[in-house]
Amino acid sequence: MLDADAFVVMADAAPVMIWTAGSDAQCTFLNKLWLEFTGRPLAKQLGDGWIESVHIEDRGPCLERYLAAFHAREPFELECRVRRADGVFRWILGRGAPRYDIGGRFAGYIGSCLDVTELKESERQMRQLAASLESAREHERTNVARELHDDLGQTLTALKLEVSRTVKELMQQGIQRDSIDRLQSLVGGIELAHETVRRIATSLRPPALDHLGLVAAIELEAAALARRTGIRCRVIGNRRVPTLHPAQTTAVFRIVQEALTNVLRHASASAIGVRIDGSSRSISVEIRDNGRGIVDEPVGNRTAAIGLLGMRERAEMIGATLSIRSRKGKGTVVSLSLARSPIKKKRRR
């Protein structure tokens, strides 16, 4: 083991901030890089003095996480904002691990801190870009759905009416039955094409989402799945669910849609339950199935893993919390919760 002087020399030469704490959880050492970063003398940061450099909003969670790990004798990792010597707060990633003396007795903790502000900013910009791309995709889906429904759908409707009128005229004129049957078969084909267009348009952007709201759109999605597959799908929706920001509404619906699709493709379930609760400030959604559960999520099925990743990314874009709980043979529960974002009202000119 290094003696105390050798440890100090090594720690001061390290390219990261290093700290130690004793068995009483009090700070006993901070290396040169930490002192230069904070611009405060060592004497004022030993014990619990270091917490004064942490942003006031992060102090409580930071101490709670640290002390919980300390009492459990477990390694930990946390992020918090720390005031730099110039007064600017920077995001710091801190890690710590328990240390023991040569006799095996707990001696406290040793850890490191790294400035990750640029990384956090890059992640923020990437989330912003991903959100912009998703918004553009959703806008394009809406436009394509509208064109399919309004233009192609109306054209097919007009064509069906015209062919049907022609059939009636031919029947009145006593035209051969074979010709009339062929035209009537054509009417059936037009109806099938019209239904296909309607289904594609609905899958691109459900009209209910814009005209009836989130709960109704989810109810219709679940009902359609039940009709197609025979899987029991029950939705319990709280009508007090607040009106969300359009981006939130779309993301929540797509997450539920993806969760239902994953159940259909991978869970071998016979029943699905969807619960939607809300207040004036928040909303929570839970999708529960009685399927086989998620087995080896990252490895077992690539499409399932991609679906789960997509749900997590959508949740992150709108600041929502997504959790997935699963037990082999006991089904899966997908839970989503988010705070309502204010909807900006358009200014009247």
N, C-alpha and C positions, 0 to 999 in steps of 0.2 A: 504493500500500500504506500501511496505517496505521503510524505510528511506534510505538515500544514504549509510550510513555506513553498515547497515545490508545487503544491496544489494552487496556491495563490498565483504563482508565476504562470502556471499553465492556463488557469482560468482567465487571467488578464490578457493573455496572448490569443485567446480564442476569438473567432470571428462572430460569436453570438454572445448575448447577455446571459450570464450564469449566476445562479443564486443557490443558497443552501438554507435550510431551516432545521432547528433542533427538534428534539422529541416533544417539545411543548408547542410546536407549530409556529414559533417565533423565528423571524428571519435572522440568520447569524452571519451571512456573507452576501455581498453583491460585487460582481467584478467591475473592472475599470470601464468596460463598455456600457454597462447599465448606468453607472454614475455619470458618465459623459452624456448619455442619452437624456437622462432626467435633469441633469444640471443641479442636483441637490447633493449635499455632503452625506457621506456614509452614515455618520452618527444619527442623522435625522430619518434614515430609512431602515435602520435595524429594528428588530422587534416587529411591530405592526405599522411602523412609520411609512413603509413602502406604499401602503394603500392610498396615501394622500396624493400620489401621482396618478392614480387610476381615476377615470371619469366618474363623477358622482353617480351617474345612472348605472354604471357597471360594477360599482363596489359591492353591493349586496349580492348579486348573482356570482361574482368572482369569489368572494369569501365563502359563500355557501358551497360552491363547487370544490374549492380548495379544502375546506374543513371536512366535507363529506368523504373526499378521497383520503385525507389524512387519518380520519378515525377508522376507515376501512382498510388502511395500509395498502391502497391500490394506486397504480399509475393514473395520471389524469392529463387532460388536455383542455384548454379553454382559450377563448378569444375575448379581449377587452381593449378599451381605448386607454392609452397612457399618454400623459402630457409630456411632450418633449421639452428640452431646455428652452426653446424659443416660444413656448406657450401653445404650440400646435399639438392637437391630439392625434395620435397615430394608432392604427390597429396593431395589436401585438398578439402573436400566437405563443402561448405559454404551455410548457410541458413539465411534468414533475414525476419523480419516481421515488419510492421509499429506499432508504439506505440503512445498512446495518454494520455494526462494528465487527471486529474479528471474532468476538465471542458469540455472534449471531443475534445480539440484542438490537432492537430498533433504535436508530440514532437520529431519525428525522428524515428530511427530504433533500434531494438535489434536483435542480431543474435548469431549463434554458428558456430564453425568450427571443423571439425573432420578429422584426418589423415586417408585417405582411400587408401594409397599406396599399402598395401598388397592385399586389395580387387581388386584394378585395375589390379595388377599383376596376381591374380587368374583368373580374367575375361579374361585377355590376353591369359593365358595358356589354358583356356577352349576354347576360339575361335581358338587357334592354334590346339588343339586336334580335335575340330569339323571339321576344315578345312582339317586336315590329314585324318580323317575318311571319309569325303565326297570325297576327292581325291582318296582314296582307293576304295570306292564304284564305283566311275566313271571309274576307271581303270578296275575294275572287269566287269562292264557293257560293256565296250569296248571289253574286251576279250571274253565275252559270245556272244556278237553281232557278232564278227568276226568269232567265231567258228560256230555259227548258219548259217551265210551267206556262209562262205567258205566251211565248212565241210558238214553240213547237207543239205545246199542249193545245193551244187554241187552233192551230192549223189542223191537227189531227181531229179535233172536235168538229171543225167545219167540214173536213173531208168525210167523216162518218155521217154527218147529217145529209150531205149531198148524195152520198152513195145510197143511204137509206131512202131518200126521196126518189132516187132513180129506180130503186127496187119496186117501190109502190107504183110508180108510173108504168113500169114494165109489166107488173102483175095485172094492172088495169087493162093493158093492151093485149093481154093473152100471150105474151112472149113465152118461148119454151122454158120449162121448169129448170132444165140444166143450167141455163144462163143465169136465171134468178138465184139458184143455189150457189153458184160461184160468186155472185155479188154479195150474197148474204154471208158467205164464208169470208169475203174480203172485209165486211163490216166487223166480223169477229176478230180478224187480224188487227184491224185498226184499234179496236177496243183494247186488245192485248198490248199493242204498242203504246197506247195512251197510258195504260196502267204502269208499264215499265218506265215511261218518262216520269210519271208522278212519283214512283218509288225512288228513282235516281235523284230527282229534285229534292225529295224529302230527306234522303240520306245526306245530301250535300249541305242542306240547311233547313231543318224542320220549321215550317211556317208557324207552328205552335209556339216556338221559342220567342218569336217576335210579337205574336199577336195574343197569346194566352198566358205566357210567363213560364218560368223555370219549372215549377211543380207540375203544371199541366203537360209540358213537353216531356218530362221524365215519365209521367204516367202513360202517355201515348207510346213512348219508346218501349216501356216495359210490356204494355199490352200487345204491341206488335211482335215483340220477341216471344211472348207466350203463345200467340196464334201460330207463329212459324214453327216453333219447336216443341210445343206441348209442355214446356217447363213452367211450373207455377211461379208467377212473379207478382208479388204484392208490393204496392207502394203506399206508405203511410206518410202523407204530406201535411205539414203544418201550414195552414193558410196565412199565418202571420209572418211567413218568410218575407224578409224585406226586399224591396226592389234594389237589385244590385247594379253596380256599374256594368255596362254592356260587356266589357272584356271579362269581368268576373262571371257573369251569367253564362257566356259562351264556354269559358274554361270549365266551370262546374259541370255543365251539361256534357261536354266532351269527356270529362273524367268518368262520369257515371256511364256514359255510352261505352267507353273503353273497358270499364270494369265488367259490364254486362257481357260484352263481346268475349272477354277473357274467360268468364264463367262458361259461356256457351262452347268455346273452343277447347278448353283445357280441364275444366273442373269435373265433368261427368256428374253434374248436379241435377237434382229433380225439383229443387225449389230455391227461389231467390227472394230476399226481402230487402226493400229499400226504405229507409227512414229519413225524412227530411225535417229538421227542426230549425227554427229561427226566431230571432228577436229583432228589435229595431237596430241592433248594433252588429249582429253576427248571424252566421248560418252554419249548420253542421249537417253532413250527409253520411249515412252509413249504408254500405252494400254488403249483405251477408248471404252466403250460400252454404248448402249442405254437401258440397262436393268432396273430392279427395284431398283437398288442401294443396299447398304449393310445396313441391318436393324438389330440392336442389335448384332453387330459383335461377341462379345465374347460369347453370349448366344444363338443367333438364330439358328445357324447351326454349329455343332462341326467340320465337315469336312471342311467347308469354313474357320473357324477360324484357323484350323491347316494349311490349305493351305497358308493363309496370314502370319502366323508365319514362315512357311518354307521360304517364299520369303524374309521376313525381315532377317532371319538368313543367307541366302545365300548372301544377299546384304552386311551384316555386315562383312562377311568373306573376301570379296574383297575390303572393304573400300568404298563401294558405299552408296549413299543416296537414300532411298526409301520412297516415300510418297504415301498415298492412300486417295483420296478425293471421297466422295460419297454423293449423296442426294437421299432421298426416291423418287422413280419414275423417277429420272433424270439420272440414270446410275452411273458408277464408272470410275474413272481415276487413273491408276497406273503409277507413274512416277519414273524412275530410272536414276540416273546420277552418273558417276564415272570418275576419272582421270585415264589415261592410265598408266599402270605400264611398266617399261622398260623390254624388253625381253632379257635375257642373252644369248649371242651368245656362242656356243660351241667352245672351244679352239681346234685349229688344232694341232694334234700331229706331 
